Amino acid sequence: MSRRRFLKNAALVGAATLAGRLPASAAAFAQSSANGGARRRIRILMGGYGPPSTGFSLALKKIGDRLEARFGDGLEVKYVYNILDLGYRGEDILWLVEQGVLTLGYQSSSYLTDRVRDLGAADLPFLFSEAHQARVAMDGRLGQVLTARIEAGMNYRILGYFENGFRHVSNRLRPVRVPADLKGMKIRVLPSKVQERTFELLGADPKIMDLSEAIEAVKAGTLDAQENPFANTVTYGVHKYHRFHSATNHFYLSRPIFLHRPTFDAWPRALQEELREAVHEAVAFQRELHVKEEEDAMVAIRAERGEILELTNDEHNQFVTAVSPIYGEARRLYSREVLTLLNV
């Protein structure tokens, strides 16, 4: 049995099975919760897959600080900011929350598309021209519909959407200004058929890989390219291996903030409402940090002698034209309601 399979099965027994893998404070919390420890205090374990310094981690801390300030000794919040440090894959955060090992987590919506079909429509390329437009959609009817789809198909409560933002292509081989420059290039994509199909249409050789696998392949030179916001590219050290960074803005992605549904639903209403308000505040906080993180990441890329290529309107339009068949394909796959909200 693989380690991942063992851990996933073990999680069904309870949070105590992970005590040996979590930091000391979190392990004690997990053990106490699993053994039915002191019930006077509600304990929350939040997790993510980035260093404590990222906007996502800082936003988690902001949520926890607000809850502890409101409920005092009645609440205890612990954090596992980066599950990759514990030997897990990025995708593992999904089952860690769904099985109740973690109380709250976040993950790119693309990781859910195999179980929630309509989420694939949100992966379509070039849906939004700028961040404000995308934020309004995710905070409005589109986000509401996607939340309903996720909650209907998975054991989560979705409380909001962090901004993963616009994604760009980086590679180790050559400058990419037009789709022809991607021909035959092995590029990592998220576990999304839409993303895989997008890069097929662009002439690349897409490889669906988890984040941990992709990082190792970049370091080994067995993967030519990847696509991410600049901030993620720097956070995971990819800019030290890739010279060429093209501001393609091909996808805009969000990261749903999800909770273990039975845990959330069992909480007092006051805690549920306060958490919803805390998440709303943290989303705005994280989105503003994201803007600064992208700017700082561009500085870091150039400090490593990386080249950031801004596309002309003509070059950008060549990418849009190349992927145009995917919209007709999408109309046969996704609900009319979601496609209408996306203007597809």
Secondary structure, 3 states (H helix, E strand, C coil): CCHHHHHHHHHCCCHHHHCCCCCHHHHHHHHHHHCCCCCCCEEEEEECECCCCCHHHHHHHHHHHHHHHHHHHHEEEEEECEHHHHCCCCCHHHHHHHCCCCCEEECCHHHHCCCCHHHHHHHCCCCCCCHHHHHHHHHCHHHHHHHHHHHHHCCEEEEEEEEEEECEEEECCCCCCCHHHHCCCEEEECCCHHHHHHHHHCCCEEEECCHHHHHHHHHHCCCCEEEECHHHHHHCCHHHCCCEEEECCCCEEEEEEEEEHHHHHHCCHHHHHHHHHHHHHHHHHHHHHHHHHHHHHHHHHHHCCCEEEECCHHHHHHHHHHCCHHHHHHHCCCCHHHHHHCCC
